[in-house]
Amino acid sequence: MSGARLTPSTATAAVALVLAATACGSAETPTGSNTDAGITIFNTEPENPLIPGNTTETGGSRVLDPMFTGLVEYRAQDAQPVNAMAESIETTDSKVFTVKLKQGWLFHDGTPVTANSFVDAWNWTAYGPNATQGASFFSQIEGYAAVNPADPDGPDGEQKPPAPTAEELSGLEVVDDHTFTITLSEPFAVFPVTVGYEVFAPLPESFFKDRAAFEANPIGNGPFKYVSRTVGTDIKLTRYDDYKGTDKPKFKDLTLKVYQSRESAYADLVSNNLDFMEELPPNALAGKQYETDLGDRVVQRETLNNQTIAFPFYTKPYDNADLRRAISMAIDREEITKRIFEGTRKPADGWVHPLMKGYRPGQCGEYCAFNPAKAKEALAKSGYTGEIVLLSNTDGGHQEWAEAVVNSVKNTLGIEARFVPSTSFGEFRQNVNARKMTGIYRSGWIADYPSIENWLTPLFRTGASSNDGLYSNPAFDAKLAEADKAPSEDAAIELYLEAERMMAPDLPSIPLWTQNTIAGRSERLKVANLDPFRTLDLFSVEVA
């Protein structure tokens, strides 16, 4: 299983962090825990077939995370990176890494997990014609430009990408069945901590022989294996008893129930027809109704996620910076977080999460402060007099705050603004990835690894995996590249902060708020904890 990551202080420290521990908790079965029980948890419909390298959204990640184990995983209590399948990850220069795997690990089909399982999976994900969402996570590896040439899409619309000149990353080399090397194009101290993210998961030989068969019956190496999927209803997993990880699940069956709205899921949670929901809907937060409904079944902690509004830079008028500033300064974040979320959200003043080491308040400056006068000035300067449309899925409990945002914009700017819902998260994300957004749209981020870099590079670097709106700023890209090559964590942090500050005038997205996540469990679950990434820690679960 994966999670999210911590930034190392230096290249050497990165290895030390990864090697700091080999366990995430106790593998013992507690007295009285029903180890043959099954549980149900909330989910949304996955956007894509269940392939790690092509899954970067939460509906698919909730399924794949328990199905796969990578080189590194992240402790649920503090996100500390620890070895999982890696016996060791060694480097002397933060550019060339030698990975040694633990032996005896198997995929769910009984075949061994080898160095080729990782190298072949990474090559497949990085290869441009495969058009995976996770490709850019491999951009630091030598040879990436040859297998995935830069996409020429831009202001002139979609264009055919250049043909790759290679099919495999030159920076990956298999030494033997349990050893491989990774050579980066430049030193990158954070790299050994990032490889626990699910796009770096291994794949069995069967994937490459028959991808369609794999998509119908995904095969992983994690603590749970795939059983079945009924689109729009549920995905069923069951415990893999030959799992080689230190931690073992304390229950047998895991059903991820697909809901069209968080409100209906919450009703099931209250009535004990759903065992866990990692984020309660606004109607449960209003007046702290959840305290009455759930009592001691409430689970909460501060988590590494935020909510933003994104812009389609490929669609006019949202390429207009003054219009983007006007919209942002017209949003009363304080009032919305108090009225809609009962104070469980905190207004954001930048793009980097406050829990990150090196976080600096106020990076967004005046553009993230509610200021009706300046908002109107910016609108007048933009020359725009049309309607503002906010798009979002509604199966994630977003309708109430989205309507509050458009009302704030409408009342502040004196122009028409409306919310247009999309029923399914999967459908919504497909439109986002197809560059079909015709208005501003809901976005958000849950850390892949808790580093300042992770809040900037994947979202805003030109051509990055989650740069859905096609924002591009060459000076910003250059500053990120400078930070990546910094000789120490402290030096890198300062450069990443400079990059973040450069974003403020551009407003590639509108930071809205961060959150203290309020979750809930059924009466059947004696223990069910959240990890820092707003995910149920499955190893913590104990069933009565």
C-alpha positions as CSV (number, residue, x, y, z in Angstrom):
1,M,0.0,0.0,0.0
2,S,1.1,3.6,-0.6
3,G,0.1,6.9,0.8
4,A,2.0,10.1,0.7
5,R,5.6,11.2,1.4
6,L,7.9,13.3,3.4
7,T,10.7,15.5,2.0
8,P,14.3,14.4,2.8
9,S,16.7,17.0,4.1
10,T,19.5,16.0,1.8
11,A,20.2,13.2,-0.7
12,T,21.8,11.1,2.0
13,A,18.9,11.8,4.4
14,A,16.5,10.7,1.7
15,V,18.0,7.2,1.9
16,A,18.1,7.3,5.7
17,L,14.4,8.1,5.8
18,V,13.5,5.3,3.5
19,L,15.5,2.9,5.5
20,A,14.3,4.3,8.9
21,A,11.9,1.5,9.5
22,T,10.4,-1.5,7.8
23,A,7.1,-1.7,9.6
24,C,4.1,0.6,9.8
25,G,2.4,-0.9,12.8
26,S,1.6,-4.1,14.6
27,A,0.8,-7.2,12.5
28,E,-0.7,-9.0,15.5
29,T,-4.4,-9.8,15.5
30,P,-6.1,-8.1,18.5
31,T,-8.2,-10.2,20.8
32,G,-11.8,-10.1,19.8
33,S,-11.3,-8.8,16.3
34,N,-13.4,-10.6,13.7
35,T,-10.8,-11.5,11.1
36,D,-13.3,-13.2,8.8
37,A,-15.6,-10.1,8.6
38,G,-16.2,-7.9,5.6
39,I,-16.5,-4.1,5.6
40,T,-17.9,-1.5,3.2
41,I,-16.4,1.9,2.5
42,F,-17.5,4.9,0.4
43,N,-16.2,5.4,-3.1
44,T,-16.8,7.2,-6.3
45,E,-16.7,5.6,-9.8
46,P,-13.1,5.3,-11.0
47,E,-12.3,7.3,-14.0
48,N,-10.2,4.8,-15.8
49,P,-9.5,1.0,-15.9
50,L,-7.6,0.0,-12.8
51,I,-4.0,0.4,-13.9
52,P,-1.6,2.1,-11.4
53,G,0.2,4.2,-14.0
54,N,-3.0,5.6,-15.3
55,T,-4.7,6.4,-12.1
56,T,-4.2,9.7,-10.4
57,E,-7.7,10.3,-9.0
58,T,-9.3,9.3,-5.7
59,G,-12.0,6.9,-7.0
60,G,-9.4,4.6,-8.6
61,S,-6.7,5.2,-6.0
62,R,-9.0,3.9,-3.2
63,V,-9.1,0.6,-5.1
64,L,-5.5,0.3,-6.2
65,D,-3.9,1.4,-3.0
66,P,-4.7,-1.8,-1.1
67,M,-4.1,-3.9,-4.2
68,F,-0.5,-2.8,-4.8
69,T,2.7,-2.4,-2.7
70,G,5.6,-0.4,-4.1
71,L,9.2,0.1,-3.1
72,V,8.2,2.5,-0.2
73,E,5.1,3.1,1.8
74,Y,4.1,5.8,4.3
75,R,3.2,5.4,7.9
76,A,-0.4,6.1,8.6
77,Q,0.3,8.0,11.8
78,D,2.9,10.5,10.4
79,A,3.5,9.8,6.7
80,Q,7.1,8.8,7.5
81,P,8.5,6.9,4.5
82,V,9.5,3.3,5.2
83,N,10.7,0.4,3.1
84,A,8.0,-1.9,1.7
85,M,9.3,-4.0,-1.3
86,A,12.7,-2.3,-1.2
87,E,15.4,-3.9,0.8
88,S,17.5,-0.8,0.2
89,I,17.6,2.3,-2.0
90,E,21.2,3.7,-2.1
91,T,22.8,6.7,-3.7
92,T,25.9,8.8,-3.3
93,D,24.9,11.7,-5.5
94,S,21.0,11.9,-5.7
95,K,21.3,11.1,-9.4
96,V,22.1,7.4,-9.6
97,F,20.1,5.0,-7.3
98,T,20.6,1.3,-6.7
99,V,17.4,-0.5,-5.7
100,K,17.5,-4.0,-4.1
101,L,14.2,-5.8,-3.6
102,K,13.1,-8.1,-0.9
103,Q,12.8,-11.7,-2.1
104,G,9.8,-14.0,-1.9
105,W,7.1,-11.4,-2.9
106,L,4.4,-12.7,-5.2
107,F,1.7,-11.2,-7.4
108,H,-1.9,-12.4,-6.7
109,D,-1.5,-14.8,-9.6
110,G,1.4,-16.5,-7.9
111,T,4.1,-15.1,-10.2
112,P,7.2,-13.5,-8.5
113,V,7.7,-9.8,-8.2
114,T,11.1,-9.0,-9.8
115,A,13.2,-6.0,-10.9
116,N,11.6,-6.4,-14.3
117,S,8.2,-6.0,-12.7
118,F,9.1,-2.5,-11.7
119,V,11.2,-1.5,-14.7
120,D,8.7,-2.8,-17.3
121,A,5.8,-1.1,-15.5
122,W,7.7,2.2,-15.3
123,N,8.6,2.0,-19.0
124,W,5.0,1.3,-20.0
125,T,3.7,4.2,-17.9
126,A,6.3,6.7,-19.2
127,Y,5.9,5.7,-22.9
128,G,4.1,8.6,-24.7
129,P,1.7,6.7,-27.0
130,N,0.2,4.9,-23.9
131,A,-1.1,8.3,-22.8
132,T,-1.1,7.6,-19.1
133,Q,-2.0,10.1,-16.5
134,G,1.1,9.2,-14.4
135,A,3.7,9.5,-17.2
136,S,5.2,12.8,-16.0
137,F,6.1,11.4,-12.6
138,F,8.9,9.6,-14.5
139,S,10.2,12.8,-16.2
140,Q,13.2,13.0,-13.9
141,I,14.5,9.7,-15.2
142,E,17.1,9.9,-17.9
143,G,15.7,9.2,-21.4
144,Y,12.2,10.5,-20.6
145,A,12.2,13.0,-23.5
146,A,12.9,10.2,-25.9
147,V,10.0,8.0,-24.8
148,N,7.6,10.9,-24.2
149,P,8.4,13.9,-26.4
150,A,6.9,17.3,-25.2
151,D,3.2,17.7,-26.1
152,P,2.8,20.6,-28.6
153,D,-0.7,21.4,-27.4
154,G,-1.1,25.0,-26.6
155,P,-3.1,28.1,-27.5
156,D,-3.7,26.8,-31.0
157,G,-5.5,23.7,-29.7
158,E,-4.7,20.0,-29.8
159,Q,-1.9,18.9,-32.0
160,K,-0.4,15.5,-32.7
161,P,2.6,14.8,-30.5
162,P,6.0,13.9,-32.0
163,A,6.8,10.2,-32.3
164,P,9.0,8.8,-29.5
165,T,12.5,7.9,-30.6
166,A,12.8,5.2,-27.9
167,E,10.4,2.7,-26.1
168,E,12.3,2.4,-22.9
169,L,13.8,4.8,-20.4
170,S,17.6,4.8,-20.8
171,G,18.0,5.5,-17.1
172,L,16.5,2.2,-16.0
173,E,18.7,-0.9,-16.0
174,V,17.9,-4.4,-14.6
175,V,21.0,-5.8,-12.8
176,D,19.5,-9.1,-11.7
177,D,16.1,-10.4,-10.6
178,H,16.2,-8.4,-7.4
179,T,18.3,-5.4,-8.3
180,F,17.9,-2.4,-10.7
181,T,19.4,1.0,-11.1
182,I,17.8,4.4,-11.7
183,T,19.7,7.2,-13.3
184,L,18.1,10.6,-13.3
185,S,18.8,13.4,-15.8
186,E,19.7,15.7,-12.9
187,P,20.1,15.2,-9.1
188,F,16.7,15.2,-7.4
189,A,16.9,14.7,-3.6
190,V,13.2,14.0,-3.2
191,F,13.1,11.1,-5.7
192,P,13.6,8.1,-3.4
193,V,10.7,9.3,-1.3
194,T,8.3,9.7,-4.2
195,V,8.5,6.0,-5.4
196,G,5.8,4.9,-3.0
197,Y,3.2,6.7,-5.0
198,E,1.0,4.2,-6.8
199,V,2.1,5.1,-10.4
200,F,5.4,3.5,-9.4
201,A,3.8,0.1,-8.6
202,P,5.0,-3.1,-10.2
203,L,3.0,-4.9,-12.8
204,P,2.9,-8.7,-13.5
205,E,4.0,-10.2,-16.9
206,S,0.3,-11.0,-17.6
207,F,-0.4,-7.2,-18.0
208,F,1.9,-7.0,-21.0
209,K,0.7,-10.2,-22.5
210,D,-3.0,-9.3,-22.4
211,R,-3.9,-5.8,-21.2
212,A,-7.6,-6.3,-21.7
213,A,-7.6,-9.4,-19.5
214,F,-5.8,-7.5,-16.8
215,E,-8.2,-4.6,-16.9
216,A,-11.1,-7.1,-16.5
217,N,-9.2,-8.8,-13.6
218,P,-6.4,-6.6,-12.2
219,I,-3.6,-8.4,-10.5
220,G,-1.5,-6.7,-7.8
221,N,0.9,-7.6,-5.0
222,G,-0.7,-5.8,-2.1
223,P,-2.7,-6.9,1.0
224,F,-6.0,-7.2,-0.9
225,K,-6.7,-8.9,-4.2
226,Y,-9.4,-8.1,-6.8
227,V,-12.7,-10.1,-6.8
228,S,-15.2,-8.3,-9.0
229,R,-16.6,-4.9,-10.2
230,T,-20.1,-3.9,-11.0
231,V,-19.8,-0.5,-12.7
232,G,-21.8,2.2,-10.8
233,T,-22.4,-0.2,-7.9
234,D,-19.3,-1.5,-6.2
235,I,-15.8,-3.0,-6.4
236,K,-15.1,-6.1,-4.2
237,L,-11.6,-7.0,-2.9
238,T,-10.6,-9.8,-0.5
239,R,-7.6,-10.3,1.8
240,Y,-4.5,-11.8,0.1
241,D,-3.3,-14.2,2.7
242,D,0.1,-14.7,1.1
243,Y,0.9,-11.0,1.4
244,K,4.6,-10.6,2.4
245,G,4.2,-7.1,4.1
246,T,4.8,-6.7,7.8
247,D,1.3,-5.4,8.5
248,K,-1.7,-7.7,7.9
249,P,-5.3,-6.7,7.5
250,K,-7.5,-7.7,10.5
251,F,-10.6,-8.3,8.4
252,K,-11.3,-10.4,5.2
253,D,-13.5,-8.6,2.6
254,L,-13.4,-5.0,1.4
255,T,-16.3,-3.7,-0.6
256,L,-16.0,-0.2,-2.1
257,K,-19.5,1.0,-2.7
258,V,-20.0,3.6,-5.4
259,Y,-22.3,6.5,-4.6
260,Q,-23.8,9.2,-6.7
261,S,-23.9,11.6,-3.7
262,R,-22.2,11.9,-0.3
263,E,-25.6,12.6,1.2
264,S,-27.0,9.2,0.3
265,A,-23.7,7.6,1.6
266,Y,-24.0,9.5,4.8
267,A,-27.6,8.3,5.3
268,D,-26.2,4.7,5.0
269,L,-23.4,5.5,7.4
270,V,-25.8,6.8,10.0
271,S,-28.0,3.7,9.7
272,N,-25.0,1.4,9.8
273,N,-25.4,0.3,6.2
274,L,-22.0,1.7,5.3
275,D,-19.0,1.0,7.5
276,F,-16.7,4.0,6.8
277,M,-16.9,7.4,5.0
278,E,-13.7,9.4,4.9
279,E,-15.3,12.8,4.5
280,L,-18.8,13.8,5.6
281,P,-21.1,16.0,3.3
282,P,-22.0,19.6,4.1
283,N,-25.5,18.7,5.3
284,A,-23.8,16.6,8.1
285,L,-21.5,19.4,9.0
286,A,-24.2,22.0,9.2
287,G,-24.9,22.8,12.8
288,K,-22.5,19.9,13.6
289,Q,-25.4,17.5,12.9
290,Y,-22.8,14.7,12.7
291,E,-22.3,14.9,16.4
292,T,-25.9,14.1,17.0
293,D,-26.1,11.4,14.3
294,L,-22.8,9.6,15.0
295,G,-21.8,10.4,18.5
296,D,-18.6,8.5,19.3
297,R,-18.5,7.1,15.8
298,V,-16.9,10.4,14.5
299,V,-13.3,10.1,13.3
300,Q,-11.3,13.3,12.6
301,R,-7.8,14.6,11.9
302,E,-6.1,17.4,9.9
303,T,-5.3,16.0,6.5
304,L,-3.1,16.9,3.6
305,N,-5.6,18.2,1.1
306,N,-7.1,21.4,-0.2
307,Q,-9.9,22.7,-2.4
308,T,-9.3,25.0,-5.4
309,I,-11.0,26.4,-8.5
310,A,-9.2,25.7,-11.7
311,F,-9.2,27.5,-15.0
312,P,-9.2,26.1,-18.5
313,F,-6.5,28.2,-20.1
314,Y,-7.4,26.7,-23.4
315,T,-10.9,28.4,-23.3
316,K,-11.6,32.2,-23.5
317,P,-12.1,34.3,-21.4
318,Y,-10.2,32.3,-18.7
319,D,-6.8,33.1,-20.2
320,N,-7.4,36.6,-19.0
321,A,-5.4,37.2,-15.8
322,D,-7.5,40.2,-14.6
323,L,-10.7,38.1,-14.8
324,R,-9.1,35.3,-12.8
325,R,-8.0,37.8,-10.1
326,A,-11.5,39.4,-10.1
327,I,-13.1,36.0,-9.4
328,S,-10.7,35.1,-6.7
329,M,-11.0,38.4,-4.8
330,A,-14.8,38.2,-5.1
331,I,-14.9,34.9,-3.0
332,D,-15.6,35.4,0.7
333,R,-13.7,32.4,2.0
334,E,-14.1,33.2,5.7
335,E,-17.9,33.4,5.4
336,I,-18.2,30.3,3.3
337,T,-16.0,28.2,5.6
338,K,-18.0,29.3,8.6
339,R,-21.5,28.9,7.1
340,I,-21.1,25.8,5.0
341,F,-18.4,23.9,6.8
342,E,-18.9,25.0,10.4
343,G,-15.3,26.0,10.7
344,T,-13.9,22.6,9.6
345,R,-12.2,24.4,6.7
346,K,-9.5,27.1,6.9
347,P,-9.3,29.7,4.2
348,A,-6.2,29.2,2.0
349,D,-3.6,31.9,1.4
350,G,-1.4,30.0,-1.0
351,W,-1.0,26.7,-2.9
352,V,1.3,24.8,-0.5
353,H,-0.4,23.1,2.4
354,P,0.3,24.6,5.9
355,L,1.4,21.3,7.3
356,M,4.4,21.2,4.8
357,K,7.8,21.9,6.1
358,G,8.8,25.3,4.9
359,Y,5.2,26.5,4.4
360,R,5.1,30.3,4.2
361,P,1.8,32.1,4.8
362,G,0.4,34.7,2.4
363,Q,2.1,33.5,-0.7
364,C,-1.1,34.3,-2.8
365,G,-1.0,37.8,-1.5
366,E,-3.9,40.1,-2.1
367,Y,-5.4,37.9,-4.7
368,C,-6.7,35.4,-2.2
369,A,-8.2,38.0,0.1
370,F,-11.9,39.0,-0.2
371,N,-11.8,42.5,-1.5
372,P,-15.0,43.7,-3.4
373,A,-13.5,47.0,-4.5
374,K,-10.3,45.5,-6.0
375,A,-12.4,42.6,-7.5
376,K,-14.6,45.1,-9.3
377,E,-11.5,47.0,-10.5
378,A,-9.9,43.8,-11.9
379,L,-13.2,42.9,-13.6
380,A,-13.4,46.3,-15.3
381,K,-9.8,46.0,-16.4
382,S,-10.5,42.6,-17.9
383,G,-13.2,44.0,-20.1
384,Y,-15.4,40.9,-19.5
385,T,-19.1,41.4,-19.1
386,G,-20.4,37.9,-19.6
387,E,-21.5,35.0,-17.4
388,I,-19.3,33.0,-15.0
389,V,-20.0,29.3,-14.9
390,L,-18.6,27.0,-12.2
391,L,-18.6,23.2,-13.0
392,S,-18.3,20.4,-10.5
393,N,-19.3,16.9,-9.8
394,T,-22.0,16.5,-7.1
395,D,-21.2,13.0,-5.9
396,G,-18.5,14.4,-3.6
397,G,-20.6,16.8,-1.5
398,H,-19.6,19.9,-3.4
399,Q,-22.9,21.5,-4.4
400,E,-23.5,23.6,-1.3
401,W,-20.1,25.3,-1.3
402,A,-20.1,25.6,-5.1
403,E,-23.4,27.5,-5.0
404,A,-22.1,29.7,-2.2
405,V,-19.0,30.5,-4.3
406,V,-21.0,31.5,-7.4
407,N,-23.4,33.6,-5.2
408,S,-20.4,35.4,-3.7
409,V,-19.0,36.1,-7.2
410,K,-22.4,37.2,-8.5
411,N,-23.2,39.5,-5.6
412,T,-19.7,41.0,-5.4
413,L,-19.1,41.6,-9.1
414,G,-22.7,42.3,-10.2
415,I,-22.5,39.8,-13.1
416,E,-24.3,36.6,-13.8
417,A,-22.7,33.5,-12.2
418,R,-24.1,30.0,-11.9
419,F,-23.2,26.5,-10.8
420,V,-23.6,23.6,-13.4
421,P,-23.4,20.2,-11.8
422,S,-22.1,16.9,-13.3
423,T,-23.5,13.8,-11.6
424,S,-20.5,11.5,-11.6
425,F,-16.9,12.2,-10.5
426,G,-15.7,9.8,-13.2
427,E,-17.6,11.6,-15.9
428,F,-16.4,14.9,-14.6
429,R,-12.8,13.9,-14.6
430,Q,-13.1,12.5,-18.1
431,N,-14.2,15.9,-19.3
432,V,-11.4,17.6,-17.5
433,N,-8.8,15.3,-19.0
434,A,-10.4,15.7,-22.5
435,R,-10.0,19.5,-22.2
436,K,-13.7,19.9,-22.5
437,M,-14.3,22.3,-19.7
438,T,-16.3,25.4,-20.7
439,G,-16.1,27.2,-17.4
440,I,-14.1,27.4,-14.2
441,Y,-14.2,24.1,-12.4
442,R,-13.8,22.5,-9.0
443,S,-10.4,21.0,-8.3
444,G,-8.4,19.9,-5.3
445,W,-5.3,18.0,-4.3
446,I,-4.4,15.3,-1.8
447,A,-0.7,15.0,-1.3
448,D,1.1,12.2,-3.1
449,Y,4.0,12.8,-0.8
450,P,4.1,15.7,1.7
451,S,6.7,17.9,0.1
452,I,6.4,21.5,-1.1
453,E,7.4,20.2,-4.5
454,N,4.4,17.9,-4.7
455,W,2.0,20.9,-4.4
456,L,3.6,22.7,-7.3
457,T,5.3,20.4,-10.0
458,P,2.5,17.9,-10.8
459,L,-0.2,20.7,-10.9
460,F,1.4,23.7,-12.5
461,R,4.6,22.7,-14.4
462,T,4.1,22.8,-18.2
463,G,2.9,19.4,-19.4
464,A,2.7,17.9,-15.9
465,S,0.4,15.0,-15.2
466,S,-2.2,17.0,-13.3
467,N,-1.9,20.3,-15.1
468,D,-5.3,19.9,-16.4
469,G,-5.9,23.5,-17.4
470,L,-2.7,23.7,-19.5
471,Y,-1.2,26.5,-17.5
472,S,2.3,27.4,-18.7
473,N,4.9,29.8,-17.4
474,P,8.5,29.2,-18.6
475,A,10.0,31.3,-15.7
476,F,8.1,29.2,-13.2
477,D,9.2,26.0,-14.8
478,A,12.8,27.2,-14.7
479,K,12.5,28.0,-11.0
480,L,11.1,24.5,-10.3
481,A,14.0,23.0,-12.2
482,E,16.5,25.0,-10.1
483,A,14.8,23.9,-6.9
484,D,14.9,20.2,-8.0
485,K,18.7,20.4,-8.3
486,A,19.3,22.2,-5.0
487,P,22.0,20.7,-2.8
488,S,20.0,20.6,0.4
489,E,16.4,20.5,1.5
490,D,16.6,24.0,3.0
491,A,17.9,25.4,-0.2
492,A,15.3,23.6,-2.2
493,I,12.5,24.9,0.0
494,E,13.5,28.5,-0.5
495,L,13.5,28.0,-4.3
496,Y,10.1,26.2,-4.3
497,L,8.7,29.1,-2.2
498,E,10.0,31.5,-4.8
499,A,8.3,29.5,-7.5
500,E,5.0,29.5,-5.5
501,R,5.2,33.3,-5.1
502,M,5.6,33.6,-8.9
503,M,2.2,32.0,-9.3
504,A,0.3,34.7,-7.5
505,P,-0.1,37.3,-10.3
506,D,-1.0,34.5,-12.7
507,L,-3.5,32.7,-10.5
508,P,-3.3,29.3,-12.4
509,S,-5.9,28.2,-9.8
510,I,-7.8,29.8,-7.0
511,P,-6.9,28.5,-3.5
512,L,-10.0,28.2,-1.4
513,W,-9.4,26.2,1.8
514,T,-7.7,23.4,3.6
515,Q,-9.5,21.1,6.0
516,N,-9.8,19.2,9.2
517,T,-11.4,16.1,7.9
518,I,-14.5,14.8,9.6
519,A,-15.1,11.1,8.9
520,G,-17.4,8.5,10.4
521,R,-17.5,4.7,11.1
522,S,-20.3,2.3,11.7
523,E,-21.0,0.6,15.0
524,R,-19.4,-2.6,13.6
525,L,-16.0,-1.1,13.5
526,K,-14.2,-1.0,16.9
527,V,-11.2,0.9,15.4
528,A,-11.0,2.8,12.1
529,N,-8.4,5.6,11.7
530,L,-7.7,8.2,9.0
531,D,-4.2,8.6,7.6
532,P,-2.8,12.1,6.8
533,F,-4.1,11.7,3.2
534,R,-7.8,11.5,4.0
535,T,-7.8,7.7,3.5
536,L,-8.9,4.9,5.8
537,D,-5.9,3.2,7.3
538,L,-7.0,-0.3,6.5
539,F,-4.5,-1.9,8.8
540,S,-6.0,-0.1,11.7
541,V,-9.5,-1.5,11.2
542,E,-10.9,-3.9,13.8
543,V,-14.4,-5.4,13.4
544,A,-16.5,-6.2,16.3
